[in-house]
């Protein structure tokens, strides 16, 4: 009887030993498999990084690649570990349920961050803007200084740095002024009501001469009397500057203003300014 118990114990010991050996071999094999798959993932993501690093218009997509890499590696580890545990009698269903609950909690906590990431992907897909572009969104306009996975940083004309989440950028109307092939010039010059007909005609001619002599303006401009205002006769210039840059556009406007002022003074054409005329009745009793 004792011999039988000893023999049964020896068999049981051999089974446990075999089980331990198979588990150790399984762990080693899975670790090697994970290392190989990680190496293949690194090769794939490095090729993507090299591809987009050569593209100046890639924007922040290079910052998305490390996240994709981490997601792929996490999936690899999860699938291999889950398969290993399943093969050794552990319940895969309960494991997935546990990950599901954890993922749900993390999802709620990172809801805004995830929305911003999807906003970034939307901006990249539609090619709305890139770093260096001059854009306008709602009441904010300026030069795009930085685009990351969470937000876009805009340097305004007042030199303020405005940070806007990318989910808001993706849901808003964004005007990319840099992508305009030309910029509209709309200037109004008011002259006094006592300006003679000859000088009024001459004022229009002067503005046409100035606009027509500029190589940085398109020739399809127009000059006309726009309105009889409360204290001035308004002459309007409508045209387009051959530039996309705001600083160049502002310089063109400034030069036109200065030249018109100079020419009007030389011709004796007076600019109007807000004024009120009061007529007093002479009541004689």
C-alpha positions in Angstrom: 0.0 0.0 0.0 2.8 2.3 0.9 4.6 1.5 -2.3 1.5 2.5 -4.3 1.2 5.8 -2.5 4.9 6.6 -3.1 4.5 5.7 -6.8 1.4 7.9 -7.1 3.3 10.7 -5.4 6.2 10.3 -7.9 3.8 10.5 -10.8 2.1 13.6 -9.4 5.5 15.2 -8.8 6.4 14.5 -12.5 3.2 16.1 -13.6 3.8 19.2 -11.6 7.4 19.3 -12.8 6.2 19.0 -16.4 3.6 21.7 -15.8 6.2 24.0 -14.4 8.5 23.4 -17.2 5.8 24.0 -19.8 4.8 27.2 -18.1 8.4 28.5 -17.9 8.9 27.6 -21.6 5.6 29.2 -22.4 6.6 32.4 -20.6 10.0 32.4 -22.4 8.4 31.9 -25.8 5.8 34.6 -25.2 8.5 37.1 -24.0 10.5 36.3 -27.2 7.4 36.8 -29.3 6.6 40.1 -27.6 10.2 41.3 -28.2 10.0 40.3 -31.9 6.7 42.1 -32.4 7.9 45.1 -30.5 11.0 45.3 -32.8 8.7 45.1 -35.9 6.5 47.8 -34.5 9.6 50.0 -33.9 10.7 49.5 -37.5 7.3 50.4 -38.8 6.9 53.6 -36.6 10.5 54.7 -37.4 9.7 54.6 -41.1 6.6 56.7 -40.5 8.6 59.2 -38.4 11.3 59.5 -41.2 8.6 59.9 -43.8 6.8 62.7 -42.0 9.9 64.4 -40.7 10.8 65.2 -44.4 7.4 66.7 -44.9 7.2 70.3 -43.7 3.4 70.3 -43.9 3.0 67.3 -41.7 2.1 69.5 -38.7 1.8 67.6 -35.4 1.2 64.3 -37.0 4.7 63.3 -35.9 3.5 63.6 -32.3 0.7 61.1 -33.1 3.1 58.4 -34.1 4.5 57.6 -30.6 0.9 57.3 -29.3 0.1 54.9 -32.2 3.2 52.9 -31.2 2.2 52.6 -27.6 -1.3 51.5 -28.6 0.0 48.8 -30.9 2.4 47.5 -28.2 -0.3 47.6 -25.6 -2.5 45.5 -27.8 0.3 43.0 -28.5 1.0 42.5 -24.8 -2.7 42.2 -24.0 -3.4 39.6 -26.7 -0.3 37.5 -25.8 -0.8 37.6 -22.1 -4.6 36.9 -22.4 -3.9 33.9 -24.7 -1.3 32.5 -22.3 -3.6 32.8 -19.3 -6.5 31.3 -21.3 -4.3 28.3 -22.2 -3.5 27.7 -18.5 -7.1 27.7 -17.3 -7.8 31.4 -16.5 -11.0 33.0 -17.6 -10.5 35.4 -20.5 -14.0 36.8 -20.2 -13.4 38.1 -16.6 -10.1 39.5 -17.7 -11.7 41.4 -20.6 -14.5 42.6 -18.3 -11.9 44.0 -15.9 -10.1 45.8 -18.7 -13.4 47.1 -19.9 -14.4 48.7 -16.6 -10.9 50.2 -16.2 -11.0 51.6 -19.8 -14.4 53.1 -19.1 -13.2 54.9 -16.0 -10.1 56.2 -17.9 -12.3 57.2 -20.8 -14.5 59.4 -18.7 -11.5 61.0 -16.9 -9.8 61.7 -20.3 -12.9 62.7 -22.3 -11.7 66.2 -23.0 -8.2 65.0 -24.0 -9.6 62.4 -26.3 -11.9 65.0 -27.9 -8.9 67.3 -28.5 -6.9 64.4 -30.1 -9.7 63.7 -32.5 -9.9 67.4 -33.2 -6.2 67.4 -34.1 -6.8 64.5 -36.5 -9.6 66.5 -38.1 -7.4 69.5 -38.5 -4.7 67.3 -40.1 -7.1 65.5 -42.4 -8.7 68.7 -43.7 -5.4 70.6 -43.8 -7.1 73.5 -42.2 -3.9 75.3 -41.2 -0.3 74.7 -40.3 2.4 76.3 -38.2 3.2 79.8 -39.5 -0.3 80.4 -41.1 -2.2 83.6 -40.2 -5.7 82.5 -39.2 -8.9 84.0 -37.7 -11.2 82.1 -35.4 -14.1 83.9 -33.7 -12.6 87.1 -32.2 -9.0 85.8 -32.2 -6.6 86.2 -35.1 -2.9 85.8 -35.4 -0.1 83.6 -36.5 -0.2 79.8 -35.6 2.9 79.3 -33.4 2.4 75.7 -32.3 0.1 72.8 -32.9 0.2 69.8 -30.5 -2.1 66.9 -29.7 -4.2 69.0 -27.3 -4.3 72.6 -28.5 -3.3 75.2 -31.0 -1.2 78.3 -29.9 -1.9 81.5 -31.7 0.3 84.7 -31.4 -2.0 87.7 -31.9 -1.1 91.1 -33.2 -0.9 92.3 -29.6 1.8 89.7 -29.1 -0.6 87.7 -26.8 -0.3 83.9 -26.9 -3.8 82.4 -27.1 -4.2 78.7 -26.5 -7.3 77.1 -28.0 -8.2 73.3 -27.6 -8.2 71.5 -30.9 -11.7 70.1 -30.4 -13.0 73.7 -30.4 -10.8 74.5 -33.4 -12.3 71.6 -35.3 -15.8 72.6 -34.5 -15.4 76.3 -35.3 -15.2 78.3 -38.5 -11.5 79.0 -39.1 -10.5 81.5 -41.7 -7.0 80.8 -43.1 -5.9 84.2 -44.4 -2.5 82.9 -45.4 -4.1 80.7 -48.1 -5.6 83.7 -49.8 -3.9 84.5 -53.1 -4.5 88.2 -52.6 -5.8 90.6 -49.9 -8.6 93.1 -50.3 -7.8 96.8 -49.9 -10.8 98.9 -48.9 -10.0 102.6 -48.2 -12.2 105.6 -47.8 -11.2 109.3 -48.1 -13.5 112.0 -47.0 -13.2 115.5 -48.5 -15.1 118.6 -47.4 -18.4 119.7 -48.9 -16.9 123.0 -50.1 -14.6 121.0 -52.5 -15.2 122.3 -56.0 -16.4 119.9 -58.7 -13.0 120.2 -60.5 -11.1 119.3 -57.3 -13.5 116.4 -56.5 -12.8 115.0 -60.0 -9.1 115.6 -59.5 -9.2 113.8 -56.1 -10.6 110.7 -57.8 -7.9 110.9 -60.5 -5.2 111.2 -57.9 -6.3 108.0 -56.1 -6.5 106.2 -59.4 -3.0 107.3 -60.3 -1.5 106.2 -57.0 -3.2 102.8 -57.1 -2.3 102.3 -60.8 1.3 103.1 -60.3 1.9 100.3 -57.7 3.3 97.0 -58.8 2.1 95.3 -55.6 -1.6 95.9 -56.5 -3.8 94.2 -59.0 -5.0 96.5 -61.8 -8.7 95.6 -61.4 -9.3 98.3 -58.7 -12.0 100.9 -58.7 -12.4 104.4 -57.3 -15.8 106.1 -56.9 -17.8 108.5 -54.8 -19.4 106.2 -52.2 -21.6 108.5 -50.1 -22.5 111.9 -49.0 -21.8 111.6 -45.3 -22.9 113.9 -42.5 -19.7 116.0 -42.7 -17.8 114.7 -45.8 -18.0 113.5 -49.4 -16.6 110.0 -49.3 -14.4 108.6 -52.0 -13.7 104.9 -51.9 -10.9 102.7 -53.2 -11.5 99.0 -53.7 -8.7 96.7 -54.9 -6.5 93.8 -54.1 -2.9 93.7 -52.9 -0.5 91.0 -54.4 0.4 89.5 -51.0 -0.8 87.1 -48.4 1.3 88.4 -45.5 -0.5 90.8 -43.2 2.6 93.0 -42.5 3.2 93.5 -46.2 -0.6 94.2 -46.7 -0.5 96.8 -43.8 2.6 98.5 -45.4 0.8 98.8 -48.7 -2.2 100.4 -47.1 0.0 102.8 -45.1 1.9 103.9 -48.2 -1.3 104.6 -50.1 -2.7 106.7 -47.3 0.5 108.7 -47.0 0.7 109.3 -50.8 -2.9 110.4 -51.0 -2.4 112.8 -48.1 0.7 114.3 -49.7 -1.0 114.7 -53.2 -4.2 116.1 -51.8 -2.3 118.8 -49.8 -0.3 119.7 -52.9 -3.5 120.1 -54.9 -5.3 122.0 -52.2 -7.9 119.4 -51.5 -9.0 119.5 -47.9 -9.9 116.4 -45.9 -13.1 116.5 -43.9 -13.4 116.0 -40.2 -16.5 115.6 -38.0 -18.1 118.9 -37.6 -21.5 120.5 -36.8 -22.9 123.7 -38.2 -25.4 125.6 -36.1 -27.7 128.2 -37.8 -29.2 130.8 -35.5 -32.3 132.7 -36.5 -32.2 136.4 -36.1 -35.5 137.2 -34.3 -36.3 140.8 -34.7 -39.3 142.1 -32.8 
